[in-house]
């Protein structure tokens, strides 16, 4: 079976153009499973997947669970709030105890950047990063890439505008790497306090002018303000933020005709995006949700061929 050359999926940064294309092509092939009367294939029958979530999640966790069930995997859901983590158990001890149960794949979301990388070095099970701190969210970028490629027919040559709280967004980082690597022009935009300088090194143009970012854009990715990751005020008020960086019908006129609007969720209506845009025909936010299952099915399927390799053998 086709597989990735890595034991784990820790970030988009590790993937080559060919591997990204392989995942997207596999996701397209698996997407038809959702249209079947019985939405299940036996690709992961006999494989065990552990969902190890240390942060709250609705879309990502539900998407992974559905992807695993549609591939016929056995699933163990782990919630930090009801586990021995509350008694002081370390991440590694938790992982070692879970690995003693012989899982094939561990899907982890953690508030600390690098947590999946630590598990990848220490565990035989394949590790999938479902979001680590403000670092990366690779499967979100893959589903975003799948959504854009399905609607626009390509990624190369498109202009992608990523607007909002870039500094605290792991989605922005993963999307920037993926779209830039696949030949798109990426422009990130937001208040100057929320645009990290290193984004130009990731291949993106940076601007604090919304109109400049929107000008001729094929795809507009709106990001919510992540107050839970902020320990200081980065702008005066939500009202001022919305007046300067909120996406409205009027501002959509600056984008290219036929431009699509995306959002990783959850949406803060009236702040980063008005309801009239979020619910308009140009919005593909629900397409992202649907494509998330197919993209995660593809990652699980492709990594299952590497399940059981030791970290040393996979390098």
Helices and strands as residue ranges (DSSP letters): G 12-14, H 17-30, G 31-35, E 48-53, H 59-70, E 74-79, G 80-82, G 84-87, H 91-99, E 105-110, H 115-122, E 126-132, H 138-152, E 159-163, H 170-181, E 185-189, G 192-194, G 197-200, E 204-207, H 210-214, E 219-222, G 227-229, H 238-245, H 249-252, E 260-263, H 275-278, H 285-304
